[in-house]
């Protein structure tokens, strides 16, 4: 059963405080399928409020926010326990938990392994 969250309650809990810069990117017009462990009806909810709920929940890895005209009642926030591939979905938005986003950023900043370097060299060598 979905919980109904009012934005005033979220603000009172401190969940709408700004996230660290770069911690969350909202993909407007995209959604994810599967791994939903909680659906939360939101009175006047926003993608940023849904991201804040995910940020505050240690189990959340990604989230999906849905407009009220698509749900037939309230805006809905779905918290996901994994990071399924995003797909185009008008009227929805999705994003990653800051923990997952940070892990991805760290992986992108590391130097290629010797195996990866050899493969890159083979692909970019003249004659290929």
N, CA, C and O atoms as a printed pandas DataFrame, in Angstrom:
     atom_number atom_name residue_name chain_id  residue_number  x_coord  y_coord  z_coord
0              1         N          UNK        A               1    0.839   -1.175    0.000
1              2        CA          UNK        A               1    0.000    0.000    0.000
2              3         C          UNK        A               1    0.889    1.247    0.000
3              4         O          UNK        A               1    1.903    1.290    0.698
4              5         N          UNK        A               2    0.519    2.227   -0.760
5              6        CA          UNK        A               2    1.310    3.457   -0.865
6              7         C          UNK        A               2    1.065    4.367    0.328
7              8         O          UNK        A               2   -0.031    4.421    0.885
8              9         N          UNK        A               3    2.110    5.071    0.698
9             10        CA          UNK        A               3    1.982    6.108    1.721
10            11         C          UNK        A               3    1.709    7.427    1.005
11            12         O          UNK        A               3    2.142    7.622   -0.130
12            13         N          UNK        A               4    0.986    8.335    1.672
13            14        CA          UNK        A               4    0.800    9.671    1.134
14            15         C          UNK        A               4    1.717   10.601    1.917
15            16         O          UNK        A               4    1.611   10.714    3.138
16            17         N          UNK        A               5    2.612   11.261    1.202
17            18        CA          UNK        A               5    3.570   12.171    1.804
18            19         C          UNK        A               5    3.204   13.586    1.380
19            20         O          UNK        A               5    3.007   13.857    0.196
20            21         N          UNK        A               6    3.118   14.464    2.330
21            22        CA          UNK        A               6    2.861   15.875    2.036
22            23         C          UNK        A               6    4.187   16.614    2.083
23            24         O          UNK        A               6    5.014   16.345    2.955
24            25         N          UNK        A               7    4.401   17.540    1.160
25            26        CA          UNK        A               7    5.667   18.251    1.087
26            27         C          UNK        A               7    5.994   18.988    2.370
27            28         O          UNK        A               7    7.166   19.080    2.734
28            29         N          UNK        A               8    5.017   19.507    3.055
29            30        CA          UNK        A               8    5.285   20.197    4.320
30            31         C          UNK        A               8    5.925   19.235    5.314
31            32         O          UNK        A               8    6.820   19.623    6.064
32            33         N          UNK        A               9    5.481   18.005    5.323
33            34        CA          UNK        A               9    6.066   17.008    6.221
34            35         C          UNK        A               9    7.502   16.710    5.822
35            36         O          UNK        A               9    8.361   16.553    6.690
36            37         N          UNK        A              10    7.775   16.628    4.530
37            38        CA          UNK        A              10    9.134   16.384    4.077
38            39         C          UNK        A              10   10.058   17.519    4.487
39            40         O          UNK        A              10   11.172   17.287    4.957
40            41         N          UNK        A              11    9.590   18.741    4.307
41            42        CA          UNK        A              11   10.396   19.893    4.670
42            43         C          UNK        A              11   10.667   19.885    6.165
43            44         O          UNK        A              11   11.778   20.190    6.597
44            45         N          UNK        A              12    9.669   19.542    6.950
45            46        CA          UNK        A              12    9.839   19.494    8.397
46            47         C          UNK        A              12   10.849   18.445    8.819
47            48         O          UNK        A              12   11.506   18.607    9.847
48            49         N          UNK        A              13   10.989   17.385    8.062
49            50        CA          UNK        A              13   11.962   16.347    8.379
50            51         C          UNK        A              13   13.351   16.681    7.852
51            52         O          UNK        A              13   14.313   15.958    8.112
52            53         N          UNK        A              14   13.451   17.778    7.110
53            54        CA          UNK        A              14   14.741   18.162    6.566
54            55         C          UNK        A              14   15.138   17.375    5.332
55            56         O          UNK        A              14   16.311   17.373    4.961
56            57         N          UNK        A              15   14.203   16.712    4.691
57            58        CA          UNK        A              15   14.536   15.882    3.547
58            59         C          UNK        A              15   14.671   16.668    2.247
59            60         O          UNK        A              15   15.160   16.133    1.252
60            61         N          UNK        A              16   14.249   17.911    2.242
61            62        CA          UNK        A              16   14.323   18.681    1.005
62            63         C          UNK        A              16   15.518   19.616    0.979
63            64         O          UNK        A              16   15.593   20.502    0.128
64            65         N          UNK        A              17   16.443   19.433    1.892
65            66        CA          UNK        A              17   17.650   20.242    1.865
66            67         C          UNK        A              17   18.397   19.958    0.578
67            68         O          UNK        A              17   18.324   18.855    0.036
68            69         N          UNK        A              18   19.101   20.940    0.099
69            70        CA          UNK        A              18   19.808   20.763   -1.167
70            71         C          UNK        A              18   20.848   19.661   -1.056
71            72         O          UNK        A              18   21.541   19.539   -0.045
72            73         N          UNK        A              19   20.946   18.868   -2.101
73            74        CA          UNK        A              19   21.950   17.809   -2.159
74            75         C          UNK        A              19   23.285   18.428   -2.529
75            76         O          UNK        A              19   23.323   19.520   -3.095
76            77         N          UNK        A              20   24.376   17.750   -2.221
77            78        CA          UNK        A              20   25.674   18.243   -2.652
78            79         C          UNK        A              20   25.701   18.397   -4.165
79            80         O          UNK        A              20   25.043   17.647   -4.887
80            81         N          UNK        A              21   26.460   19.368   -4.637
81            82        CA          UNK        A              21   26.520   19.627   -6.076
82            83         C          UNK        A              21   26.891   18.367   -6.829
83            84         O          UNK        A              21   27.837   17.668   -6.464
84            85         N          UNK        A              22   26.137   18.078   -7.888
85            86        CA          UNK        A              22   26.414   16.933   -8.731
86            87         C          UNK        A              22   25.921   15.608   -8.164
87            88         O          UNK        A              22   26.099   14.567   -8.796
88            89         N          UNK        A              23   25.301   15.624   -6.978
89            90        CA          UNK        A              23   24.901   14.369   -6.348
90            91         C          UNK        A              23   23.724   13.733   -7.069
91            92         O          UNK        A              23   23.604   12.508   -7.089
92            93         N          UNK        A              24   22.866   14.530   -7.653
93            94        CA          UNK        A              24   21.685   13.976   -8.296
94            95         C          UNK        A              24   21.432   14.667   -9.626
95            96         O          UNK        A              24   21.447   15.893   -9.732
96            97         N          UNK        A              25   21.203   13.854  -10.615
97            98        CA          UNK        A              25   20.791   14.365  -11.909
98            99         C          UNK        A              25   19.420   13.795  -12.185
99           100         O          UNK        A              25   19.205   12.587  -12.085
100          101         N          UNK        A              26   18.493   14.667  -12.534
101          102        CA          UNK        A              26   17.136   14.251  -12.849
102          103         C          UNK        A              26   17.032   14.071  -14.361
103          104         O          UNK        A              26   17.349   14.980  -15.128
104          105         N          UNK        A              27   16.587   12.896  -14.774
105          106        CA          UNK        A              27   16.329   12.632  -16.186
106          107         C          UNK        A              27   14.841   12.827  -16.419
107          108         O          UNK        A              27   14.049   11.914  -16.183
108          109         N          UNK        A              28   14.457   14.009  -16.879
109          110        CA          UNK        A              28   13.050   14.291  -17.167
110          111         C          UNK        A              28   12.638   13.576  -18.445
111          112         O          UNK        A              28   13.371   13.566  -19.433
112          113         N          UNK        A              29   11.441   12.973  -18.407
113          114        CA          UNK        A              29   10.946   12.247  -19.571
114          115         C          UNK        A              29   11.481   10.832  -19.670
115          116         O          UNK        A              29   11.415   10.216  -20.734
116          117         N          UNK        A              30   12.012   10.308  -18.569
117          118        CA          UNK        A              30   12.554    8.952  -18.522
118          119         C          UNK        A              30   12.038    8.239  -17.283
119          120         O          UNK        A              30   11.659    8.885  -16.306
120          121         N          UNK        A              31   12.021    6.905  -17.317
121          122        CA          UNK        A              31   11.595    6.093  -16.177
122          123         C          UNK        A              31   12.409    4.802  -16.168
123          124         O          UNK        A              31   13.243    4.575  -17.045
124          125         N          UNK        A              32   12.158    3.962  -15.168
125          126        CA          UNK        A              32   12.805    2.653  -15.043
126          127         C          UNK        A              32   11.739    1.641  -14.643
127          128         O          UNK        A              32   10.777    1.999  -13.964
128          129         N          UNK        A              33   11.894    0.370  -15.055
129          130        CA          UNK        A              33   10.956   -0.700  -14.703
130          131         C          UNK        A              33   11.638   -1.686  -13.758
131          132         O          UNK        A              33   12.822   -1.991  -13.900
132          133         N          UNK        A              34   10.868   -2.174  -12.796
133          134        CA          UNK        A              34   11.339   -3.253  -11.944
134          135         C          UNK        A              34   12.020   -2.786  -10.672
135          136         O          UNK        A              34   12.366   -1.614  -10.527
136          137         N          UNK        A              35   12.206   -3.724   -9.752
137          138        CA          UNK        A              35   12.921   -3.509   -8.488
138          139         C          UNK        A              35   12.260   -2.492   -7.565
139          140         O          UNK        A              35   12.921   -1.965   -6.670
140          141         N          UNK        A              36   10.965   -2.201   -7.758
141          142        CA          UNK        A              36   10.266   -1.254   -6.891
142          143         C          UNK        A              36    9.982   -1.933   -5.553
143          144         O          UNK        A              36    9.343   -2.984   -5.508
144          145         N          UNK        A              37   10.455   -1.335   -4.476
145          146        CA          UNK        A              37   10.151   -1.884   -3.152
146          147         C          UNK        A              37    9.208   -0.982   -2.376
147          148         O          UNK        A              37    8.677   -1.392   -1.344
148          149         N          UNK        A              38    8.988    0.245   -2.852
149          150        CA          UNK        A              38    8.017    1.113   -2.190
150          151         C          UNK        A              38    7.483    2.148   -3.174
151          152         O          UNK        A              38    8.238    2.759   -3.929
152          153         N          UNK        A              39    6.161    2.331   -3.149
153          154        CA          UNK        A              39    5.488    3.373   -3.933
154          155         C          UNK        A              39    4.898    4.362   -2.942
155          156         O          UNK        A              39    4.217    3.975   -1.992
156          157         N          UNK        A              40    5.162    5.633   -3.171
157          158        CA          UNK        A              40    4.726    6.675   -2.244
158          159         C          UNK        A              40    3.903    7.699   -3.004
159          160         O          UNK        A              40    4.410    8.346   -3.920
160          161         N          UNK        A              41    2.627    7.854   -2.631
161          162        CA          UNK        A              41    1.797    8.916   -3.200
162          163         C          UNK        A              41    2.232   10.218   -2.563
163          164         O          UNK        A              41    2.438   10.286   -1.351
164          165         N          UNK        A              42    2.373   11.265   -3.387
165          166        CA          UNK        A              42    2.861   12.558   -2.903
166          167         C          UNK        A              42    1.861   13.646   -3.243
167          168         O          UNK        A              42    1.473   13.792   -4.402
168          169         N          UNK        A              43    1.450   14.394   -2.271
169          170        CA          UNK        A              43    0.571   15.536   -2.468
170          171         C          UNK        A              43    1.441   16.703   -2.940
171          172         O          UNK        A              43    2.247   17.214   -2.163
172          173         N          UNK        A              44    1.295   17.131   -4.186
173          174        CA          UNK        A              44    2.117   18.183   -4.782
174          175         C          UNK        A              44    3.590   17.810   -4.818
175          176         O          UNK        A              44    4.448   18.664   -4.590
176          177         N          UNK        A              45    3.897   16.553   -5.100
177          178        CA          UNK        A              45    5.279   16.080   -5.152
178          179         C          UNK        A              45    6.016   16.541   -6.392
179          180         O          UNK        A              45    5.401   16.925   -7.387
180          181         N          UNK        A              46    7.313   16.502   -6.329
181          182        CA          UNK        A              46    8.188   16.891   -7.437
182          183         C          UNK        A              46    9.262   15.821   -7.610
183          184         O          UNK        A              46    9.473   15.010   -6.709
184          185         N          UNK        A              47    9.940   15.809   -8.752
185          186        CA          UNK        A              47   11.058   14.878   -8.900
186          187         C          UNK        A              47   12.126   15.096   -7.813
187          188         O          UNK        A              47   12.720   14.136   -7.322
188          189         N          UNK        A              48   12.362   16.355   -7.446
189          190        CA          UNK        A              48   13.369   16.648   -6.426
190          191         C          UNK        A              48   12.959   16.082   -5.061
191          192         O          UNK        A              48   13.810   15.616   -4.304
192          193         N          UNK        A              49   11.660   16.123   -4.747
193          194        CA          UNK        A              49   11.177   15.540   -3.485
194          195         C          UNK        A              49   11.331   14.019   -3.511
195          196         O          UNK        A              49   11.659   13.409   -2.493
196          197         N          UNK        A              50   11.096   13.412   -4.661
197          198        CA          UNK        A              50   11.276   11.967   -4.804
198          199         C          UNK        A              50   12.760   11.619   -4.641
199          200         O          UNK        A              50   13.098   10.638   -3.978
200          201         N          UNK        A              51   13.637   12.415   -5.241
201          202        CA          UNK        A              51   15.077   12.200   -5.090
202          203         C          UNK        A              51   15.486   12.308   -3.626
203          204         O          UNK        A              51   16.343   11.555   -3.162
204          205         N          UNK        A              52   14.873   13.248   -2.891
205          206        CA          UNK        A              52   15.184   13.411   -1.469
206          207         C          UNK        A              52   14.763   12.179   -0.665
207          208         O          UNK        A              52   15.466   11.769    0.259
208          209         N          UNK        A              53   13.617   11.591   -1.016
209          210        CA          UNK        A              53   13.185   10.363   -0.338
210          211         C          UNK        A              53   14.183    9.232   -0.589
211          212         O          UNK        A              53   14.500    8.467    0.321
212          213         N          UNK        A              54   14.669    9.131   -1.811
213          214        CA          UNK        A              54   15.656    8.107   -2.146
214          215         C          UNK        A              54   16.957    8.365   -1.386
215          216         O          UNK        A              54   17.548    7.444   -0.821
216          217         N          UNK        A              55   17.389    9.607   -1.377
217          218        CA          UNK        A              55   18.627    9.973   -0.689
218          219         C          UNK        A              55   18.578    9.599    0.786
219          220         O          UNK        A              55   19.599    9.220    1.359
220          221         N          UNK        A              56   17.410    9.699    1.407
221          222        CA          UNK        A              56   17.254    9.437    2.838
222          223         C          UNK        A              56   17.073    7.957    3.161
223          224         O          UNK        A              56   17.074    7.580    4.333
224          225         N          UNK        A              57   16.919    7.113    2.141
225          226        CA          UNK        A              57   16.638    5.691    2.348
226          227         C          UNK        A              57   17.844    4.860    1.917
227          228         O          UNK        A              57   18.208    4.865    0.741
228          229         N          UNK        A              58   18.456    4.158    2.838
229          230        CA          UNK        A              58   19.654    3.377    2.559
230          231         C          UNK        A              58   19.459    2.252    1.557
231          232         O          UNK        A              58   20.429    1.807    0.945
232          233         N          UNK        A              59   18.232    1.780    1.371
233          234        CA          UNK        A              59   17.968    0.697    0.416
234          235         C          UNK        A              59   17.821    1.214   -1.010
235          236         O          UNK        A              59   18.004    0.451   -1.959
236          237         N          UNK        A              60   17.496    2.486   -1.178
237          238        CA          UNK        A              60   17.194    3.057   -2.494
238          239         C          UNK        A              60   18.454    3.191   -3.348
239          240         O          UNK        A              60   19.472    3.718   -2.899
240          241         N          UNK        A              61   18.366    2.703   -4.588
241          242        CA          UNK        A              61   19.451    2.828   -5.556
242          243         C          UNK        A              61   19.072    3.755   -6.710
243          244         O          UNK        A              61   19.934    4.395   -7.313
244          245         N          UNK        A              62   17.767    3.817   -7.012
245          246        CA          UNK        A              62   17.259    4.729   -8.033
246          247         C          UNK        A              62   15.788    4.985   -7.728
247          248         O          UNK        A              62   15.198    4.325   -6.872
248          249         N          UNK        A              63   15.203    5.945   -8.433
249          250        CA          UNK        A              63   13.823    6.335   -8.156
250          251         C          UNK        A              63   13.139    6.729   -9.461
251          252         O          UNK        A              63   13.790    7.023  -10.464
252          253         N          UNK        A              64   11.801    6.724   -9.419
253          254        CA          UNK        A              64   10.991    7.179  -10.554
254          255         C          UNK        A              64    9.842    8.006   -9.997
255          256         O          UNK        A              64    9.113    7.553   -9.115
256          257         N          UNK        A              65    9.683    9.217  -10.512
257          258        CA          UNK        A              65    8.573   10.105  -10.145
258          259         C          UNK        A              65    7.596   10.124  -11.314
259          260         O          UNK        A              65    8.014   10.170  -12.471
260          261         N          UNK        A              66    6.288   10.090  -11.017
261          262        CA          UNK        A              66    5.244   10.080  -12.046
262          263         C          UNK        A              66    4.229   11.175  -11.768
263          264         O          UNK        A              66    3.775   11.335  -10.635
264          265         N          UNK        A              67    3.870   11.936  -12.810
265          266        CA          UNK        A              67    2.874   13.012  -12.683
266          267         C          UNK        A              67    1.519   12.454  -12.278
267          268         O          UNK        A              67    1.197   11.301  -12.565
268          269         N          UNK        A              68    0.726   13.286  -11.605
269          270        CA          UNK        A              68   -0.587   12.859  -11.115
270          271         C          UNK        A              68   -1.559   12.515  -12.244
271          272         O          UNK        A              68   -2.393   11.625  -12.076
272          273         N          UNK        A              69   -1.473   13.193  -13.384
273          274        CA          UNK        A              69   -2.410   12.877  -14.467
274          275         C          UNK        A              69   -2.156   11.486  -15.051
275          276         O          UNK        A              69   -3.030   10.931  -15.716
276          277         N          UNK        A              70   -0.986   10.921  -14.815
277          278        CA          UNK        A              70   -0.715    9.553  -15.265
278          279         C          UNK        A              70   -1.116    8.514  -14.232
279          280         O          UNK        A              70   -1.429    7.378  -14.588
280          281         N          UNK        A              71   -1.112    8.886  -12.960
281          282        CA          UNK        A              71   -1.488    7.934  -11.906
282          283         C          UNK        A              71   -2.977    7.953  -11.629
283          284         O          UNK        A              71   -3.528    6.978  -11.118
284          285         N          UNK        A              72   -3.641    9.067  -11.965
285          286        CA          UNK        A              72   -5.072    9.200  -11.700
286          287         C          UNK        A              72   -5.388    9.770  -10.328
287          288         O          UNK        A              72   -6.557    9.941   -9.981
288          289         N          UNK        A              73   -4.358   10.065   -9.546
289          290        CA          UNK        A              73   -4.602   10.654   -8.221
290          291         C          UNK        A              73   -3.461   11.595   -7.851
291          292         O          UNK        A              73   -3.447   12.748   -8.282
292          293         N          UNK        A              74   -2.517   11.122   -7.069
293          294        CA          UNK        A              74   -1.393   11.932   -6.619
294          295         C          UNK        A              74   -0.174   11.701   -7.501
295          296         O          UNK        A              74   -0.113   10.739   -8.268
296          297         N          UNK        A              75    0.821   12.629   -7.371
297          298        CA          UNK        A              75    2.116   12.321   -7.954
298          299         C          UNK        A              75    2.639   11.092   -7.205
299          300         O          UNK        A              75    2.336   10.910   -6.025
300          301         N          UNK        A              76    3.411   10.261   -7.875
301          302        CA          UNK        A              76    3.897    9.058   -7.226
302          303         C          UNK        A              76    5.417    8.992   -7.310
303          304         O          UNK        A              76    6.020    9.339   -8.326
304          305         N          UNK        A              77    6.011    8.542   -6.228
305          306        CA          UNK        A              77    7.451    8.307   -6.170
306          307         C          UNK        A              77    7.666    6.816   -5.933
307          308         O          UNK        A              77    7.182    6.263   -4.945
308          309         N          UNK        A              78    8.384    6.175   -6.833
309          310        CA          UNK        A              78    8.723    4.762   -6.668
310          311         C          UNK        A              78   10.197    4.670   -6.317
311          312         O          UNK        A              78   11.045    5.222   -7.018
312          313         N          UNK        A              79   10.502    3.968   -5.223
313          314        CA          UNK        A              79   11.884    3.749   -4.811
314          315         C          UNK        A              79   12.295    2.362   -5.289
315          316         O          UNK        A              79   11.571    1.389   -5.080
316          317         N          UNK        A              80   13.451    2.274   -5.925
317          318        CA          UNK        A              80   13.926    1.024   -6.521
318          319         C          UNK        A              80   15.189    0.539   -5.808
319          320         O          UNK        A              80   16.029    1.335   -5.389
320          321         N          UNK        A              81   15.302   -0.775   -5.683
321          322        CA          UNK        A              81   16.451   -1.359   -4.993
322          323         C          UNK        A              81   17.598   -1.690   -5.945
323          324         O          UNK        A              81   18.608   -2.250   -5.519
324          325         N          UNK        A              82   17.459   -1.357   -7.215
325          326        CA          UNK        A              82   18.529   -1.551   -8.192
326          327         C          UNK        A              82   18.477   -0.397   -9.194
327          328         O          UNK        A              82   17.731    0.564   -9.005
328          329         N          UNK        A              83   19.259   -0.496  -10.237
329          330        CA          UNK        A              83   19.316    0.570  -11.239
330          331         C          UNK        A              83   18.988   -0.011  -12.615
331          332         O          UNK        A              83   19.884   -0.202  -13.437
332          333         N          UNK        A              84   17.694   -0.296  -12.869
333          334        CA          UNK        A              84   17.316   -0.786  -14.199
334          335         C          UNK        A              84   17.596    0.283  -15.260
335          336         O          UNK        A              84   17.654    1.475  -14.959
336          337         N          UNK        A              85   17.765   -0.158  -16.481
337          338        CA          UNK        A              85   18.015    0.764  -17.590
338          339         C          UNK        A              85   16.841    1.721  -17.757
339          340         O          UNK        A              85   15.683    1.307  -17.718
340          341         N          UNK        A              86   17.145    2.992  -17.941
341          342        CA          UNK        A              86   16.100    4.001  -18.151
342          343         C          UNK        A              86   15.566    3.901  -19.580
343          344         O          UNK        A              86   16.282    3.527  -20.509
344          345         N          UNK        A              87   14.298    4.243  -19.723
345          346        CA          UNK        A              87   13.654    4.257  -21.040
346          347         C          UNK        A              87   12.831    5.535  -21.147
347          348         O          UNK        A              87   12.423    6.087  -20.125
348          349         N          UNK        A              88   12.574    6.024  -22.381
349          350        CA          UNK        A              88   11.786    7.251  -22.554
350          351         C          UNK        A              88   10.375    7.083  -22.002
351          352         O          UNK        A              88    9.706    6.090  -22.287
352          353         N          UNK        A              89    9.923    8.062  -21.207
353          354        CA          UNK        A              89    8.588    7.993  -20.601
354          355         C          UNK        A              89    8.094    9.411  -20.305
355          356         O          UNK        A              89    8.393    9.955  -19.242
356          357         N          UNK        A              90    7.345   10.013  -21.226
357          358        CA          UNK        A              90    6.815   11.353  -20.972
358          359         C          UNK        A              90    5.995   11.386  -19.685
359          360         O          UNK        A              90    5.247   10.451  -19.398
360          361         N          UNK        A              91    6.134   12.459  -18.914
361          362        CA          UNK        A              91    5.380   12.619  -17.675
362          363         C          UNK        A              91    6.036   11.967  -16.477
363          364         O          UNK        A              91    5.469   11.944  -15.385
364          365         N          UNK        A              92    7.223   11.440  -16.678
365          366        CA          UNK        A              92    7.944   10.817  -15.571
366          367         C          UNK        A              92    9.355   11.385  -15.508
367          368         O          UNK        A              92    9.815   12.051  -16.436
368          369         N          UNK        A              93   10.031   11.112  -14.403
369          370        CA          UNK        A              93   11.427   11.512  -14.227
370          371         C          UNK        A              93   12.089   10.438  -13.382
371          372         O          UNK        A              93   11.431    9.767  -12.587
372          373         N          UNK        A              94   13.382   10.280  -13.556
373          374        CA          UNK        A              94   14.118    9.278  -12.785
374          375         C          UNK        A              94   15.496    9.803  -12.437
375          376         O          UNK        A              94   15.958   10.799  -12.994
376          377         N          UNK        A              95   16.136    9.129  -11.520
377          378        CA          UNK        A              95   17.483    9.493  -11.122
378          379         C          UNK        A              95   18.087    8.404  -10.264
379          380         O          UNK        A              95   17.436    7.410   -9.944
380          381         N          UNK        A              96   19.334    8.604   -9.897
381          382        CA          UNK        A              96   20.077    7.647   -9.090
382          383         C          UNK        A              96   20.240    8.175   -7.674
383          384         O          UNK        A              96   20.204    9.383   -7.441
384          385         N          UNK        A              97   20.419    7.263   -6.739
385          386        CA          UNK        A              97   20.755    7.691   -5.387
386          387         C          UNK        A              97   22.160    8.286   -5.433
387          388         O          UNK        A              97   22.958    7.893   -6.285
388          389         N          UNK        A              98   22.482    9.217   -4.548
389          390        CA          UNK        A              98   23.831    9.787   -4.534
390          391         C          UNK        A              98   24.915    8.723   -4.344
391          392         O          UNK        A              98   26.022    8.877   -4.860
392          393         N          UNK        A              99   24.615    7.653   -3.617
393          394        CA          UNK        A              99   25.605    6.587   -3.412
394          395         C          UNK        A              99   25.983    5.936   -4.742
395          396         O          UNK        A              99   27.161    5.695   -5.006
396          397         N          UNK        A             100   24.998    5.657   -5.563
397          398        CA          UNK        A             100   25.260    5.025   -6.867
398          399         C          UNK        A             100   25.947    6.020   -7.793
399          400         O          UNK        A             100   26.903    5.661   -8.481
400          401         N          UNK        A             101   25.476    7.264   -7.823
401          402        CA          UNK        A             101   26.081    8.284   -8.685
402          403         C          UNK        A             101   27.552    8.476   -8.327
403          404         O          UNK        A             101   28.391    8.620   -9.217
404          405         N          UNK        A             102   27.870    8.478   -7.043
405          406        CA          UNK        A             102   29.257    8.643   -6.607
406          407         C          UNK        A             102   30.119    7.461   -7.058
407          408         O          UNK        A             102   31.250    7.650   -7.507
408          409         N          UNK        A             103   29.585    6.250   -6.938
409          410        CA          UNK        A             103   30.331    5.066   -7.385
410          411         C          UNK        A             103   30.596    5.121   -8.888
411          412         O          UNK        A             103   31.679    4.750   -9.340
412          413         N          UNK        A             104   29.620    5.578   -9.657
413          414        CA          UNK        A             104   29.812    5.703  -11.103
414          415         C          UNK        A             104   30.861    6.753  -11.423
415          416         O          UNK        A             104   31.714    6.541  -12.284
416          417         N          UNK        A             105   30.800    7.889  -10.728
417          418        CA          UNK        A             105   31.791    8.946  -10.940
418          419         C          UNK        A             105   33.195    8.443  -10.627
419          420         O          UNK        A             105   34.134    8.717  -11.374
420          421         N          UNK        A             106   33.345    7.707   -9.524
421          422        CA          UNK        A             106   34.657    7.184   -9.146
422          423         C          UNK        A             106   35.170    6.201  -10.200
423          424         O          UNK        A             106   36.358    6.205  -10.524
424          425         N          UNK        A             107   34.291    5.367  -10.732
425          426        CA          UNK        A             107   34.692    4.393  -11.747
426          427         C          UNK        A             107   35.130    5.088  -13.031
427          428         O          UNK        A             107   36.042    4.623  -13.714
428          429         N          UNK        A             108   34.483    6.194  -13.355
429          430        CA          UNK        A             108   34.829    6.918  -14.578
430          431         C          UNK        A             108   36.158    7.644  -14.439
431          432         O          UNK        A             108   36.833    7.889  -15.439
432          433         N          UNK        A             109   36.547    7.994  -13.211
433          434        CA          UNK        A             109   37.782    8.745  -12.984
434          435         C          UNK        A             109   39.022    7.865  -12.913
435          436         O          UNK        A             109   40.136    8.386  -12.977
436          437         N          UNK        A             110   38.872    6.556  -12.784
437          438        CA          UNK        A             110   40.046    5.692  -12.646
438          439         C          UNK        A             110   40.728    5.501  -13.999
439          440         O          UNK        A             110   40.105    5.607  -15.055
440          441         N          UNK        A             111   42.006    5.223  -13.932
441          442        CA          UNK        A             111   42.780    4.965  -15.152
442          443         C          UNK        A             111   42.392    3.591  -15.702
443          444         O          UNK        A             111   42.017    2.708  -14.930
444          445         N          UNK        A             112   42.474    3.397  -17.015
445          446        CA          UNK        A             112   42.170    2.084  -17.588
446          447         C          UNK        A             112   43.174    1.037  -17.099
447          448         O          UNK        A             112   44.345    1.348  -16.881
448          449         N          UNK        A             113   42.719   -0.182  -16.930
449          450        CA          UNK        A             113   43.613   -1.282  -16.559
450          451         C          UNK        A             113   44.502   -1.606  -17.755
451          452         O          UNK        A             113   44.249   -1.129  -18.861
452          453         N          UNK        A             114   45.541   -2.411  -17.544
453          454        CA          UNK        A             114   46.431   -2.777  -18.653
454          455         C          UNK        A             114   45.656   -3.527  -19.740
455          456         O          UNK        A             114   45.910   -3.340  -20.930
456          457         N          UNK        A             115   44.720   -4.367  -19.330
457          458        CA          UNK        A             115   43.891   -5.096  -20.302
458          459         C          UNK        A             115   43.038   -4.118  -21.118
459          460         O          UNK        A             115   42.946   -4.242  -22.339
460          461         N          UNK        A             116   42.414   -3.144  -20.438
461          462        CA          UNK        A             116   41.602   -2.146  -21.144
462          463         C          UNK        A             116   42.473   -1.304  -22.067
463          464         O          UNK        A             116   42.055   -0.986  -23.180
464          465         N          UNK        A             117   43.681   -0.935  -21.628
465          466        CA          UNK        A             117   44.585   -0.142  -22.459
466          467         C          UNK        A             117   44.972   -0.888  -23.727
467          468         O          UNK        A             117   44.996   -0.306  -24.811
468          469         N          UNK        A             118   45.276   -2.182  -23.590
469          470        CA          UNK        A             118   45.622   -2.991  -24.776
470          471         C          UNK        A             118   44.445   -3.041  -25.751
471          472         O          UNK        A             118   44.628   -2.883  -26.958
472          473         N          UNK        A             119   43.245   -3.260  -25.229
473          474        CA          UNK        A             119   42.061   -3.336  -26.090
474          475         C          UNK        A             119   41.820   -2.007  -26.790
475          476         O          UNK        A             119   41.506   -1.984  -27.980
476          477         N          UNK        A             120   41.961   -0.907  -26.072
477          478        CA          UNK        A             120   41.781    0.417  -26.682
478          479         C          UNK        A             120   42.828    0.654  -27.758
479          480         O          UNK        A             120   42.518    1.203  -28.815
480          481         N          UNK        A             121   44.064    0.245  -27.500
481          482        CA          UNK        A             121   45.136    0.425  -28.475
482          483         C          UNK        A             121   44.850   -0.382  -29.739
483          484         O          UNK        A             121   45.062    0.102  -30.851
484          485         N          UNK        A             122   44.370   -1.606  -29.567
485          486        CA          UNK        A             122   44.070   -2.460  -30.728
486          487         C          UNK        A             122   42.951   -1.869  -31.577
487          488         O          UNK        A             122   43.000   -1.943  -32.805
488          489         N          UNK        A             123   41.958   -1.291  -30.944
489          490        CA          UNK        A             123   40.829   -0.716  -31.665
490          491         C          UNK        A             123   41.219    0.576  -32.388
491          492         O          UNK        A             123   40.710    0.858  -33.473
492          493         N          UNK        A             124   42.126    1.363  -31.784
493          494        CA          UNK        A             124   42.464    2.663  -32.359
494          495         C          UNK        A             124   43.730    2.613  -33.216
495          496         O          UNK        A             124   44.098    3.620  -33.820
496          497         N          UNK        A             125   44.403    1.463  -33.280
497          498        CA          UNK        A             125   45.625    1.348  -34.092
498          499         C          UNK        A             125   45.281    1.467  -35.575
499          500         O          UNK        A             125   44.227    1.005  -36.013
500          501         N          UNK        A             126   46.184    2.092  -36.350
501          502        CA          UNK        A             126   45.940    2.208  -37.799
502          503         C          UNK        A             126   45.755    0.830  -38.424
503          504         O          UNK        A             126   46.428   -0.127  -38.040
504          505         N          UNK        A             127   44.867    0.736  -39.361
505          506        CA          UNK        A             127   44.620   -0.525  -40.064
506          507         C          UNK        A             127   43.456   -1.311  -39.505
507          508         O          UNK        A             127   43.138   -2.376  -40.034
508          509         N          UNK        A             128   42.816   -0.838  -38.472
509          510        CA          UNK        A             128   41.659   -1.530  -37.916
510          511         C          UNK        A             128   40.390   -0.968  -38.420
511          512         O          UNK        A             128   39.315   -1.440  -38.048
